[in-house]
Amino acid sequence: NLRRAAAPLDRVQRALRAGDHHLRKTSRHGIMNAARALTRLAHAARVGAAAAAGAAGVVVYCDVALSKKDFTPLVVDKNVALGGNVHKVTLKFPNADDTMGMVCAGMLMVEGEKRDGSGAIARPYTPTTRDDTVGSMDLVVKDYPGVGNVSSHICAAKPGDTLKVKGCFTKIKVTANRWTRVGMVAGGSGLTPCLQVAEELLSLPDDVTKIDLIFCNRSPDDIFLKDRLDALASKHARFNVHYCVDTPPGGWSGLSGYVTPAMVAQHLPPPGEGTKIMVCGPPPMYKAISGPKLFEKGKPPKQGEVGGILKDLGYEASMVFKF
């Protein structure tokens, strides 16, 4: 085991020799080669340190797979249909020891061709794997046939295809006990950032935040990752999930119809210090629940004023976050 752990250190020596050789040159070409050699050196050092630490039973993560500046092509490893036009797509990182470099709560951008063929467009997505996952990440994406651009591009990807990804970008930093209670309203694929926050808080050993989620879908068949949500609720008494469907079948025991003020008042934390309500879903849901985000051309979206049900119930801007 120690011999295997030490093997990557050979790369450090090779990179050092390459760096020394290239640094002796003064030409532009030599400087560029030196920079590349030193980059390889830095990565090799991290790999060697991780391997040695792994042999000692210590977990160390090496390099981040993505860039915030440029799109990185990632190879599709798997594409599994979860039902209801929802797909779980696994993307392999360039190196087997890479991680995402995600700070929760964060997202990344995925590029795809526009449906009308007029060029490329990028849309934000939240991975469903945590940042301690090495070598790959999962995207759970709902396809909107005939409407979606990037979502259809992702869901149609086959193993061996590549998807261009850029990130990761932090939207709101999640730390232990930053809030006393967190309430969430998620619609369809808007579940993924809410799930990311819930799993992060539940993983922090010192955190005691109480979390309540209302997860809205058209029908019970459209509810995805239900096993994962139910497992979290079973394991953690401070996490509760309430399923809401537009068209409930006979015998349905959950919530039904659109989210109402009574549902929010009953299942989510009331307005007050230490409360944060997080909302993610389609535009009509934002309008009804929290008010829309503010979009200005060429600028990242802003939170905008609080509106809808949350405003009527007395929630202030500091108590609301719109993904």
PABAFI-408597 format. One line per 10 residues: for each residue z, x, y of N, C-alpha, C. Coordinates in Angstrom, 1 decimal. Each point is the difference from the previous one (the first is absolute). Layout:
! residues N
Z,X,Y,Z,X,Y,Z,X,Y | ...
***
This chain:
! residues 323
0.0,0.8,-1.2,0.0,-0.8,1.2,0.0,0.9,1.3 | 0.8,1.0,0.0,0.1,0.9,1.1,-1.4,0.7,0.2 | -0.6,0.4,-1.1,-1.3,0.7,0.1,-1.0,-1.0,0.6 | 0.0,-1.3,-0.4,-1.0,-0.9,0.6,0.4,-0.3,1.4 | 1.3,0.0,0.4,0.3,-0.2,1.4,-0.4,1.1,0.9 | 0.0,1.3,-0.6,-0.3,1.1,0.9,-1.5,0.2,0.1 | -0.8,-0.6,-0.9,-1.4,0.3,0.0,-0.7,-0.3,1.3 | 0.3,-1.1,0.8,-0.7,-0.2,1.2,0.3,1.1,1.1 | 1.0,0.8,-0.2,0.3,1.1,0.9,-1.1,1.0,0.0 | -0.8,0.1,-1.1,-1.1,0.9,0.0,-1.0,-0.3,1.1
-0.1,-1.3,0.3,-0.9,-0.4,1.1,0.4,0.5,1.3 | 1.4,0.1,0.2,0.5,0.5,1.2,-0.5,1.4,0.2 | 0.1,0.8,-1.0,-0.4,1.4,0.1,-1.4,0.2,0.3 | -0.9,-0.8,-0.7,-1.4,0.0,0.2,-0.3,-0.4,1.5 | 0.6,-1.0,0.5,-0.2,-0.5,1.3,0.4,1.1,1.0 | 1.2,0.6,-0.3,0.4,1.1,0.9,-1.0,1.1,0.1 | -0.5,0.4,-1.1,-1.0,1.1,0.0,-1.3,-0.4,0.8 | -0.4,-1.3,-0.2,-1.1,-0.5,0.7,0.2,-0.1,1.5 | 1.3,-0.4,0.4,0.3,0.0,1.4,0.0,1.3,0.6 | 0.6,1.0,-0.7,0.0,1.4,0.5,-1.4,0.6,0.2
-0.9,-0.3,-1.0,-1.4,0.5,0.1,-0.7,-0.7,1.2 | 0.2,-1.3,0.2,-0.8,-0.6,1.0,0.6,0.3,1.4 | 1.3,0.2,0.1,0.6,0.3,1.3,-0.4,1.3,0.5 | -0.5,0.9,-0.8,-0.5,1.3,0.4,-1.3,-0.1,0.8 | -0.7,-1.1,-0.1,-1.3,-0.2,0.7,0.3,-0.6,1.3 | -0.8,0.3,1.0,0.1,-0.5,1.3,-1.1,-1.0,0.4 | -1.0,-0.2,-0.9,-1.0,-0.9,0.3,0.5,-1.4,0.0 | -0.7,-0.9,0.6,0.3,-1.4,-0.1,0.0,-0.5,-1.4 | -1.0,0.4,-0.8,0.0,-0.4,-1.4,1.2,0.5,-0.7 | 0.4,1.3,0.3,1.2,0.5,-0.7,1.3,-0.8,0.4
0.1,-0.4,1.2,1.2,-0.8,0.5,0.0,-1.3,-0.7 | -1.2,-0.6,-0.1,0.0,-1.3,-0.7,0.4,0.1,-1.5 | -0.5,1.0,-0.6,0.3,0.3,-1.4,1.5,0.2,-0.2 | 0.6,0.8,1.0,1.4,0.3,0.0,0.8,-1.3,0.1 | -0.4,-0.9,0.9,0.7,-1.3,0.2,0.0,-0.8,-1.3 | -1.2,0.0,-0.7,-0.1,-0.7,-1.2,0.9,0.6,-1.1 | 0.0,1.3,0.0,0.9,0.7,-1.0,1.4,-0.3,0.2 | 0.4,0.0,1.3,1.4,-0.3,0.3,0.4,-1.5,-0.4 | -1.0,-0.9,0.2,0.3,-1.4,-0.4,0.2,-0.1,-1.5 | -0.8,0.8,-0.7,0.1,0.0,-1.5,1.4,0.6,-0.4
0.4,1.0,0.8,1.3,0.7,-0.2,1.1,-1.0,0.2 | 0.0,-0.8,1.0,1.0,-0.9,0.3,0.2,-1.1,-1.1 | -1.2,-0.5,-0.4,0.0,-1.0,-1.1,0.5,0.6,-1.3 | -0.5,1.2,-0.3,0.4,0.7,-1.3,1.5,0.2,0.0 | 0.6,0.4,1.2,1.4,0.2,0.1,0.8,-1.2,-0.3 | -0.5,-1.2,0.5,0.7,-1.2,-0.2,-0.1,-0.4,-1.5 | -1.2,0.2,-0.6,-0.1,-0.3,-1.4,0.9,0.9,-0.9 | 0.1,1.3,0.4,0.9,0.8,-0.8,1.4,-0.4,0.2 | 0.4,-0.3,1.2,1.4,-0.5,0.2,0.3,-1.2,-0.7 | -1.0,-1.0,0.0,0.3,-1.2,-0.7,0.1,0.2,-1.5
-0.9,0.9,-0.6,0.0,0.2,-1.4,1.4,0.7,-0.4 | 0.4,0.9,0.8,1.2,0.7,-0.3,1.2,-0.9,0.1 | 0.0,-0.9,1.0,1.1,-1.0,0.2,0.0,-1.0,-1.1 | -1.3,-0.4,-0.5,-0.1,-0.9,-1.0,0.7,0.5,-1.3 | -0.2,1.3,-0.3,0.6,0.6,-1.2,1.5,0.0,0.1 | 0.5,-0.1,1.2,1.5,0.0,0.2,0.5,-1.4,0.1 | -0.9,-1.0,-0.1,0.4,-1.4,0.1,0.1,-0.5,1.4 | -0.6,0.7,1.0,0.0,-0.5,1.4,-1.4,-0.5,0.3 | 0.0,-1.2,0.7,-1.3,-0.5,0.4,-0.4,0.5,1.3 | -1.2,0.6,0.1,-0.5,0.4,1.3,-1.5,-0.4,0.1
-0.3,-0.7,1.1,-1.4,-0.4,0.2,-0.8,0.9,0.8 | -1.2,0.2,-0.3,-0.8,1.2,0.5,-0.7,-0.4,1.3 | -1.2,-0.6,-0.2,-0.9,-0.1,1.2,-0.3,-1.5,0.1 | -0.5,-0.4,1.2,-0.4,-1.3,0.3,-1.5,-0.1,-0.3 | -0.4,-1.1,-0.5,-1.4,-0.2,-0.4,-0.9,-0.4,1.1 | 0.5,-0.6,1.0,-0.8,-0.6,1.1,0.1,0.7,1.3 | -0.9,-0.3,0.9,-0.1,0.5,1.3,0.1,-1.2,1.0 | 0.7,0.2,1.1,0.0,-1.1,1.0,-1.3,0.1,0.9 | -0.6,1.2,-0.1,-1.2,0.2,0.9,-1.3,-0.4,-0.7 | -0.2,0.4,-1.2,-1.2,-0.2,-0.7,0.1,-0.9,-1.3
-1.0,-0.7,-0.3,0.0,-0.7,-1.3,-0.1,0.9,-1.2 | 0.8,-0.2,-1.0,0.0,0.8,-1.2,-0.6,-0.8,-1.1 | -1.0,0.5,-0.7,-0.6,-0.8,-1.2,1.0,0.1,-1.2 | 0.4,-1.1,-0.5,0.9,0.0,-1.2,-0.8,-0.8,-1.1 | 0.2,0.6,-1.2,-0.7,-0.6,-1.2,0.7,-1.1,-0.5 | -0.7,-1.1,-0.3,0.6,-1.2,-0.7,0.3,0.4,-1.5 | 1.3,-0.2,-0.4,0.3,0.3,-1.3,0.0,-1.3,-0.9 | 0.6,-1.1,0.6,0.0,-1.3,-0.7,-0.2,-1.1,1.1 | -0.5,-1.1,-0.5,-0.1,-1.2,0.8,0.3,-1.2,-1.0 | 1.2,-0.6,0.2,0.5,-1.0,-0.9,0.1,-1.3,0.8
-0.6,-1.1,-0.5,0.1,-1.3,0.6,1.3,-0.6,-0.3 | 0.7,-0.4,1.0,1.4,-0.6,-0.2,-0.1,-1.5,0.0 | -1.2,-0.6,0.3,-0.2,-1.4,0.1,0.0,-0.5,1.5 | -0.6,-1.1,0.2,-0.1,-0.6,1.3,-0.8,0.9,1.0 | -1.0,0.7,-0.5,-0.8,0.9,0.8,0.8,1.2,0.5 | 1.1,0.3,-0.6,0.8,1.2,0.3,-0.2,1.1,-0.9 | -0.2,1.2,0.5,-0.2,1.2,-0.9,1.0,1.1,0.4 | 0.4,0.7,-1.1,0.8,1.2,0.2,-0.9,1.2,-0.3 | -0.3,0.8,1.1,-0.9,1.1,-0.1,0.9,1.3,0.1 | -0.2,0.8,-1.0,0.7,1.3,-0.1,-0.9,1.1,0.5
0.4,0.8,1.0,-0.8,1.1,0.6,0.7,1.3,-0.4 | -0.8,1.0,-0.5,0.6,1.3,-0.3,-0.1,0.9,1.3 | 1.1,0.7,0.2,0.0,1.0,1.1,-0.8,1.2,-0.4 | -0.4,0.8,1.0,-0.8,1.2,-0.2,0.7,1.0,-1.0 | 1.3,0.1,0.1,0.8,0.9,-0.9,1.1,-0.8,-0.7 | 0.2,0.3,-1.3,0.9,-0.7,-0.8,1.4,0.0,0.5 | 0.4,0.9,0.9,1.4,0.1,0.5,0.1,-0.6,1.4 | -1.1,-0.6,0.5,0.1,-0.6,1.4,0.8,-1.3,0.0 | 0.5,-0.3,1.2,0.6,-1.3,0.3,-0.7,-0.5,1.2 | 0.4,-1.3,0.4,-0.7,-0.6,1.1,0.4,0.5,1.3
1.3,0.4,0.2,0.5,0.4,1.3,0.3,-1.2,0.8 | 0.5,-1.1,-0.6,0.3,-1.3,0.6,1.4,0.0,0.5 | 0.2,-0.4,1.3,1.3,-0.3,0.5,0.1,-1.5,0.1 | 0.9,-0.6,-0.7,0.2,-1.5,-0.1,0.5,-0.5,1.4 | -0.5,-1.1,0.5,-1.1,-0.7,-0.5,-1.3,0.5,0.6 | -1.0,0.2,-0.9,-1.2,0.6,0.5,-1.3,-0.6,-0.7 | -1.1,0.4,0.5,-1.3,-0.5,-0.6,-1.0,1.1,0.1 | -1.2,-0.3,-0.5,-1.1,0.9,0.0,-1.3,-0.8,0.3 | -1.0,0.7,0.4,-1.3,-0.6,0.3,-1.0,0.3,-1.1 | -0.7,-1.0,-0.5,-1.0,0.1,-1.0,-1.4,-0.4,0.7
-1.0,0.9,-0.3,-1.3,-0.3,0.6,-0.9,-0.6,-1.0 | -0.8,-0.9,0.5,-1.0,-0.7,-0.9,-1.2,-0.5,0.8 | -1.1,-0.3,-0.7,-1.2,-0.5,0.7,0.2,-1.4,0.4 | -0.5,-0.4,1.2,0.0,-1.4,0.4,-0.9,-0.8,-0.9 | 0.4,-1.2,-0.1,-0.7,-0.9,-0.9,-1.5,-0.2,0.4 | -0.3,0.1,1.3,-1.3,-0.2,0.5,-0.8,1.2,0.0 | 0.5,1.2,-0.5,-0.7,1.2,-0.1,-0.2,0.7,1.4 | 0.8,-0.4,1.0,-0.2,0.6,1.3,0.8,1.3,0.3 | 0.7,0.4,-1.0,0.8,1.3,0.1,1.3,-0.1,-0.7 | 0.8,1.0,0.3,1.4,0.1,-0.6,1.0,-0.6,0.9
1.1,-0.4,-0.7,1.2,-0.6,0.7,1.2,0.4,-0.8 | 1.1,0.1,0.7,1.3,0.4,-0.7,1.0,-1.1,0.3 | 0.8,-0.2,-1.1,1.1,-1.0,0.1,1.3,0.6,-0.5 | 1.2,-0.5,0.5,1.3,0.5,-0.5,0.4,-0.6,-1.3 | 0.6,0.8,-0.8,0.6,-0.4,-1.3,1.3,0.7,-0.2 | 0.9,-0.7,-0.8,1.3,0.6,-0.3,0.0,0.3,-1.5 | 0.2,1.2,-0.4,0.1,0.3,-1.4,1.2,-0.6,-0.6 | -0.1,-0.3,-1.3,1.2,-0.6,-0.7,0.7,1.0,-0.9 | -0.5,1.3,0.1,0.8,1.1,-0.6,0.8,0.7,1.1 | 1.2,0.5,-0.4,0.9,0.6,0.9,-0.5,1.5,0.2
0.6,0.6,1.0,-0.5,1.4,0.3,0.4,1.0,-1.0 | 1.0,-0.3,-0.8,0.4,1.0,-1.0,-0.9,-0.1,-1.3 | -1.1,-0.8,0.1,-1.0,0.0,-1.1,-0.9,1.1,0.2 | -0.2,0.8,-1.0,-0.8,1.3,0.0,-1.4,-0.2,-0.6 | -1.0,0.4,0.7,-1.3,0.0,-0.6,-0.9,-1.1,0.2 | 0.5,-1.2,0.4,-0.8,-1.2,0.2,0.8,-1.0,0.8 | -0.7,-1.0,0.4,0.6,-1.2,0.7,-0.7,-1.3,-0.4 | 0.7,-1.1,0.1,-0.6,-1.3,-0.3,-0.2,-0.8,1.3 | -1.1,-0.7,0.1,-0.3,-1.0,1.0,-0.1,-1.3,-0.7 | 0.8,-1.0,0.5,-0.2,-1.4,-0.6,-0.7,-0.8,1.2
-1.2,-0.4,-0.3,-0.8,-0.6,1.0,-0.6,-1.3,-0.4 | 0.0,-1.0,0.9,-0.5,-1.3,-0.3,-1.5,-0.1,0.5 | -0.9,-0.3,-0.8,-1.4,-0.2,0.4,-0.2,-1.3,0.6 | -0.8,-0.1,1.0,-0.4,-1.2,0.6,-1.6,-0.1,-0.1 | -0.5,-0.5,-1.1,-1.4,0.0,-0.2,-0.8,-0.7,1.1 | -1.1,0.7,0.4,-0.8,-0.6,1.0,0.5,0.2,1.4 | 1.3,0.5,0.2,0.6,0.1,1.3,0.4,1.5,0.2 | 0.8,0.5,-0.9,0.6,1.4,0.2,-1.1,1.1,0.0 | 0.3,1.0,0.7,-0.8,1.2,0.0,0.6,1.1,-0.8 | 1.1,0.6,0.5,0.6,1.1,-0.7,0.7,-0.5,-1.3
0.6,-1.1,0.1,0.7,-0.6,-1.2,-1.0,-0.1,-1.1 | -1.1,-0.6,0.2,-1.0,-0.1,-1.0,-0.5,1.3,-0.5 | -0.1,1.0,0.9,-0.5,1.4,-0.4,1.0,0.6,-0.9 | 1.3,-0.2,0.3,1.1,0.6,-0.9,0.0,-0.7,-1.3 | 0.0,-1.3,0.0,0.1,-0.8,-1.3,-1.2,0.2,-0.9 | -1.2,0.4,0.6,-1.1,0.2,-0.8,-0.2,1.4,-0.6 | 0.9,0.9,0.5,-0.1,1.4,-0.4,0.3,0.2,-1.5 | -0.8,0.8,-0.6,0.2,0.3,-1.4,0.5,1.4,-0.3 | 0.7,0.2,-1.1,0.5,1.4,-0.3,-1.1,1.0,0.1 | 0.3,1.1,0.8,-1.0,1.0,0.3,-0.6,-0.1,1.4
0.1,-1.2,0.6,-0.4,-0.2,1.3,1.0,0.7,1.0 | -0.4,0.2,1.2,0.9,0.5,1.0,0.3,-1.0,1.1 | 1.2,0.0,0.6,0.3,-0.7,1.1,0.5,0.9,1.1 | -0.4,-0.2,1.2,0.4,0.9,1.1,1.3,-0.5,0.7 | 1.0,0.9,0.0,1.4,-0.5,0.5,0.5,1.0,1.0 | 0.6,-0.6,1.1,0.6,0.8,1.0,1.4,-0.4,0.3 | 1.0,0.9,0.2,1.3,-0.4,0.3,1.0,1.1,-0.4 | 1.3,-0.2,-0.1,0.6,-1.4,0.1,0.5,-0.2,1.4 | 0.2,-1.2,0.5,0.4,-0.3,1.3,1.3,-0.9,-0.1 | 1.1,0.5,0.7,1.2,-0.8,-0.1,0.0,-1.1,1.0
0.3,-1.2,-0.4,0.0,-1.2,0.9,1.4,-0.3,0.5 | 1.0,0.1,-0.8,1.4,-0.2,0.4,0.9,0.8,-1.0 | 0.8,0.9,0.5,0.8,0.8,-0.8,1.2,-0.7,-0.6 | 0.1,0.1,-1.4,1.0,-0.7,-0.7,1.1,1.0,-0.4 | 1.2,-0.2,0.4,1.1,0.9,-0.4,1.2,-0.9,-0.5 | 0.9,0.6,-0.6,1.2,-0.7,-0.6,0.8,-0.7,1.1 | 0.2,-1.3,-0.2,0.9,-0.7,0.8,-0.5,-0.1,1.5 | -1.3,0.2,0.2,-0.5,-0.2,1.4,0.2,-1.4,0.4 | -0.1,-1.0,-0.9,0.2,-1.4,0.2,1.1,-0.5,-1.0 | 0.6,-1.1,0.4,1.0,-0.6,-0.9,-0.7,-0.9,-1.0
-1.0,-0.8,0.6,-0.7,-0.9,-0.9,-1.5,0.1,0.4 | -0.8,-0.1,-1.0,-1.5,0.0,0.2,-0.6,-1.2,-0.6 | -0.7,-0.8,0.8,-0.7,-1.1,-0.6,-1.5,0.3,0.1 | -0.8,-0.5,-1.0,-1.4,0.2,-0.1,-0.8,-1.2,-0.3 | -1.1,-0.2,0.7,-1.0,-1.1,-0.3,-1.3,0.7,-0.3 | -0.5,-0.1,-1.3,-1.2,0.7,-0.4,-1.0,-1.0,-0.5 | -1.2,0.1,0.4,-1.1,-0.9,-0.5,-1.0,0.8,-0.7 | -0.2,-0.4,-1.3,-1.0,0.7,-0.8,0.1,1.5,-0.1 | -1.0,0.7,0.4,0.0,1.5,-0.1,0.9,0.6,1.1 | 0.6,-0.8,0.9,1.0,0.4,0.9,1.3,0.4,-0.7
0.1,-0.2,-1.3,1.2,0.4,-0.7,0.2,1.5,0.0 | -1.1,0.8,0.0,0.2,1.4,-0.3,0.9,0.8,1.0 | -0.1,-0.2,1.3,0.9,0.7,0.8,1.4,-0.5,-0.1 | 0.2,-1.3,-0.3,1.3,-0.5,-0.2,0.7,0.5,-1.2 | -0.8,0.1,-1.1,0.4,0.6,-1.2,0.4,1.5,0.2 | -0.8,0.7,0.8,0.3,1.4,0.3,1.4,0.2,0.6 | 0.2,-0.9,1.0,1.3,0.1,0.7,1.2,-0.4,-0.9 | -0.2,-1.0,-0.8,1.1,-0.5,-0.9,0.3,1.1,-1.0 | -1.0,0.6,-0.6,0.2,1.0,-1.0,0.7,1.3,0.6 | -0.4,0.3,1.2,0.6,1.2,0.7,1.4,-0.3,0.3
0.4,-1.1,0.5,1.4,-0.3,0.3,0.8,-0.1,-1.3 | -0.5,-0.6,-1.0,0.7,-0.1,-1.2,0.2,1.3,-0.8 | -0.8,1.0,0.4,0.0,1.3,-0.6,1.1,0.9,0.6 | 0.4,-0.3,1.2,0.9,0.8,0.8,1.4,-0.2,-0.5 | 0.7,1.0,-0.5,1.3,-0.2,-0.6,1.1,-0.5,0.9 | -0.2,0.3,1.4,1.1,-0.4,0.9,-0.4,-1.3,0.7 | -1.1,-0.6,-0.3,-0.4,-1.2,0.8,0.6,-1.2,-0.6 | 0.4,-1.0,0.9,0.5,-1.2,-0.5,-0.7,-1.2,0.7 | -1.2,0.2,0.5,-0.7,-1.0,0.7,-0.3,-1.2,-1.0 | 0.2,-1.2,0.5,-0.4,-1.2,-0.8,-1.4,-0.4,0.4
-0.9,-0.2,-1.0,-1.4,-0.2,0.2,-0.4,-1.4,-0.6 | -0.7,-0.8,0.8,-0.5,-1.3,-0.5,-1.5,-0.1,0.3 | -0.8,-0.3,-1.0,-1.4,-0.1,0.1,-0.5,-1.4,-0.3 | -0.8,-0.6,0.9,-0.8,-1.2,-0.3,-1.5,0.5,-0.3 | -0.4,-0.2,-1.2,-1.4,0.5,-0.4,-0.9,-1.2,-0.2 | -1.0,-0.1,0.9,-0.9,-1.2,0.0,-1.3,0.2,-0.6 | -0.4,-0.9,-0.8,-1.4,0.0,-0.7,-0.5,-1.4,-0.1 | -1.3,-0.1,-0.3,-0.6,-1.3,-0.2,0.5,-0.8,-1.2 | 0.2,0.8,-1.1,0.5,-0.7,-1.2,0.8,1.0,-0.8 | 0.7,-0.4,-1.0,0.8,0.9,-0.8,-0.9,1.1,-0.7
-1.3,-0.3,-0.3,-0.8,0.9,-0.6,-0.4,1.2,0.9 | 0.1,-0.3,1.3,-0.3,1.1,1.0,1.1,0.9,0.3 | 1.2,-0.2,-0.6,1.1,0.8,0.3,-0.2,1.3,-0.9 | -0.1,1.1,0.7,-0.2,1.3,-0.7,1.3,0.9,0.2 | 0.1,1.0,-0.9,1.2,0.8,-0.1,1.3,-0.8,-0.2 | -0.1,-1.1,-0.6,1.2,-0.9,-0.1,1.0,0.7,-1.0 | -0.4,0.6,-1.0,0.9,0.7,-0.9,0.8,1.1,0.7 | -0.7,0.7,0.9,0.6,1.1,0.7,1.1,-0.6,1.0 | -0.4,-1.1,0.7,0.9,-0.6,0.9,1.3,-0.5,-0.7 | -0.3,-0.7,-1.1,1.1,-0.6,-0.8,0.9,1.0,-0.6
-0.6,1.2,-0.4,0.9,1.1,-0.5,0.9,0.5,1.1 | -0.6,0.2,1.2,0.9,0.4,1.1,1.1,-0.9,0.3 | -0.3,-1.3,0.0,1.0,-1.0,0.3,1.1,0.0,-1.1 | -0.5,0.2,-1.3,1.0,0.0,-1.1,0.9,1.2,0.1 | -0.5,1.1,0.4,0.7,1.3,0.1,0.9,0.1,1.2 | -0.4,-0.6,1.1,0.7,0.2,1.3,0.4,-1.4,0.5 | 1.3,-0.3,0.0,0.5,-1.3,0.5,-0.3,-0.2,1.5 | -0.2,1.1,0.7,-0.2,-0.2,1.5,-1.5,-0.2,0.3 | -0.9,-0.2,-1.0,-1.4,-0.3,0.2,-0.3,-1.4,-0.6 | -0.5,-0.9,0.8,-0.4,-1.3,-0.4,-1.4,-0.3,0.3
-0.8,-0.6,-0.9,-1.4,-0.3,0.3,-0.1,-1.5,-0.2 | -0.7,-0.7,0.9,-0.3,-1.4,0.0,-1.5,-0.2,0.0 | -0.5,-0.6,-1.1,-1.4,-0.2,-0.1,-0.4,-1.4,0.6 | -1.1,0.1,0.8,-0.5,-1.2,0.7,-1.5,-0.2,-0.2 | -0.4,-1.1,-0.5,-1.4,-0.3,-0.3,-0.5,-1.2,0.7 | -1.3,0.1,0.4,-0.6,-1.2,0.7,-0.1,-1.2,-0.8 | -0.5,0.2,-1.3,-0.3,-1.1,-0.9,0.9,0.2,-1.2 | 1.2,-0.5,0.0,0.9,0.1,-1.2,-0.4,-0.9,-1.1 | 0.0,0.6,-1.3,-0.3,-0.9,-1.1,1.3,-0.8,-0.4 | -0.2,-0.9,-0.9,1.2,-0.7,-0.5,1.0,0.9,-0.6
1.3,-0.2,0.3,1.1,0.8,-0.5,0.3,1.2,0.8 | -0.8,0.2,1.1,0.3,1.2,0.8,1.3,-0.1,0.7 | 0.8,1.1,-0.1,1.4,-0.1,0.6,0.2,0.8,1.2 | -1.1,0.7,0.5,0.1,0.8,1.2,-0.3,-0.8,1.2 | -0.3,0.8,1.1,-0.3,-0.7,1.3,-1.5,-0.4,-0.1 | -0.4,-1.0,0.9,-1.3,-0.5,0.0,-0.5,-0.3,1.4 | -1.3,0.1,0.2,-0.6,-0.2,1.3,0.1,1.2,0.9 | -0.3,-0.2,1.2,0.1,1.1,1.0,1.5,0.3,0.3 | 0.3,1.2,0.5,1.3,0.4,0.4,0.4,-0.9,1.1 | 1.2,-0.5,0.0,0.6,-0.9,1.0,1.2,0.6,0.7
0.4,-0.5,1.1,1.3,0.5,0.6,1.2,-0.1,-0.9 | 0.0,-1.1,-0.8,1.1,-0.3,-0.9,0.0,1.1,-1.1 | -1.1,0.4,-0.5,-0.1,1.1,-1.0,0.6,1.3,0.6 | -0.5,0.4,1.2,0.5,1.2,0.6,1.5,-0.1,0.2 | 0.5,-1.1,0.5,1.4,-0.1,0.3,0.9,0.1,-1.3 | -0.6,-0.6,-1.1,0.8,0.0,-1.2,0.0,1.3,-0.8 | -1.2,0.7,0.1,-0.2,1.1,-0.9,0.0,1.4,0.6 | -0.2,0.1,1.3,0.0,1.3,0.7,1.2,0.1,1.0 | 0.3,1.3,0.3,1.2,0.2,0.9,-0.2,-0.7,1.4 | 1.1,-0.5,0.6,-0.1,-0.6,1.3,-0.2,1.0,1.1
-0.4,-0.4,1.1,-0.1,0.9,1.2,1.3,0.7,0.3 | 0.0,1.3,0.3,1.2,0.6,0.3,-0.1,1.5,-0.1 | 1.0,0.7,0.4,0.0,1.5,-0.1,0.0,0.4,-1.4 | -0.9,1.0,-0.3,-0.1,0.5,-1.4,-1.0,-0.7,-0.8 | -0.7,-1.1,0.5,-1.0,-0.7,-0.7,-1.4,0.5,0.3 | -0.8,0.1,-1.0,-1.5,0.4,0.2,-0.8,-1.0,-0.9 | -0.9,-0.7,0.6,-1.0,-0.8,-0.7,-1.3,0.6,0.0 | -0.6,0.3,-1.2,-1.3,0.6,-0.1,-1.0,-1.0,-0.5 | -1.2,0.1,0.6,-1.0,-1.0,-0.4,-1.3,0.7,-0.3 | -0.7,-0.4,-1.0,-1.3,0.6,-0.3,-0.8,-1.1,-0.8
-1.2,-0.3,0.5,-0.9,-0.9,-0.6,-1.2,-0.3,0.8 | -0.8,-1.0,-0.3,-1.2,-0.3,0.7,0.3,-0.5,1.5 | -1.0,0.1,0.9,0.3,-0.4,1.4,0.6,-1.3,0.2 | -0.4,-1.1,-0.8,0.7,-1.3,0.2,1.5,0.1,-0.3 | 0.4,0.8,-0.9,1.4,0.1,-0.3,0.7,0.7,1.1 | -0.5,1.1,0.6,0.6,0.6,1.1,0.2,-1.0,1.2 | -1.1,-0.8,0.2,0.1,-0.9,1.1,1.1,-1.0,-0.2 | 0.1,-0.5,-1.2,1.0,-1.1,-0.3,1.4,0.6,-0.1 | 0.2,1.2,-0.5,1.3,0.5,-0.3,0.6,0.8,1.2 | -0.8,1.0,0.5,0.6,1.0,0.9,-0.8,0.1,1.3
-1.2,-0.7,0.1,-0.9,0.4,1.1,-0.9,1.1,-0.4 | -1.2,0.1,0.5,-0.9,1.1,-0.4,0.3,1.3,0.5 | -0.5,1.1,-0.6,0.1,1.3,0.6,-1.0,0.1,1.1 | 0.2,1.0,0.9,-0.9,0.1,1.2,-1.0,1.1,-0.3 | -1.3,-0.4,0.0,-1.1,1.0,-0.3,-0.8,0.3,1.3 | -0.1,1.3,0.3,-0.8,0.4,1.1,-1.0,1.0,-0.5 | -1.3,-0.1,0.4,-1.1,0.8,-0.5,0.3,1.5,0.2 | -0.1,0.7,-1.1,0.2,1.5,0.0,1.4,0.4,-0.1 | 0.9,-0.9,-0.1,1.5,0.3,-0.1,0.6,-0.5,-1.2 | 1.1,0.6,-0.5,0.7,-0.6,-1.2,0.6,-1.3,0.4
0.1,-0.9,-0.9,0.6,-1.3,0.3,1.4,0.1,0.5 | 0.4,-0.9,0.9,1.4,0.0,0.5,0.7,-1.3,-0.6 | 1.3,0.0,0.1,0.8,-1.1,-0.6,-0.3,-1.3,0.7 | -0.2,0.0,1.3,-0.2,-1.2,0.7,1.3,-0.8,0.1 | 0.0,-1.1,0.7,1.1,-0.9,0.2,0.4,-0.7,-1.3 | 1.2,-0.3,-0.2,0.5,-0.9,-1.1,-0.4,-1.4,0.3 | -0.6,-0.7,-1.0,-0.4,-1.4,0.2,0.3,-0.7,-1.3 | -0.6,-1.2,-0.1,0.1,-0.8,-1.2,1.4,-0.4,-0.4 | 0.3,-0.1,-1.3,1.3,-0.5,-0.5,1.1,0.9,0.4 | -0.2,1.4,0.0,1.0,0.9,0.3,0.5,-0.2,1.4
-0.9,-0.2,0.9,0.3,-0.2,1.4,0.8,-1.3,0.2 | -0.4,-1.0,-0.7,0.7,-1.3,0.1,1.4,0.1,-0.5 | 0.2,0.9,-1.0,1.3,0.1,-0.6,0.9,1.0,0.7 | -0.5,0.6,1.1,0.8,0.9,0.8,0.0,1.5,-0.3 | -1.0,0.4,-0.8,-0.1,1.4,-0.3,-0.6,0.7,1.2 | 0.5,1.2,0.3,-0.5,0.8,1.1,-0.9,1.1,-0.5 | -0.8,0.6,0.9,-0.9,1.0,-0.4,0.6,1.2,-0.8 | 1.2,0.4,0.3,0.7,1.0,-0.7,0.3,-0.3,-1.4 | -0.1,-1.3,-0.4,0.4,-0.5,-1.3,-1.2,-0.2,-0.9 | -1.2,0.2,0.6,-1.3,-0.3,-0.8,-0.9,1.2,0.0
-0.6,0.2,-1.2,-1.0,1.0,-0.1,-1.2,-0.6,-0.8 | -1.2,0.2,0.6,-1.3,-0.6,-0.6,-0.7,1.2,-0.5 | -0.3,0.0,-1.3,-0.7,1.1,-0.6,-1.5,-0.1,0.3
***
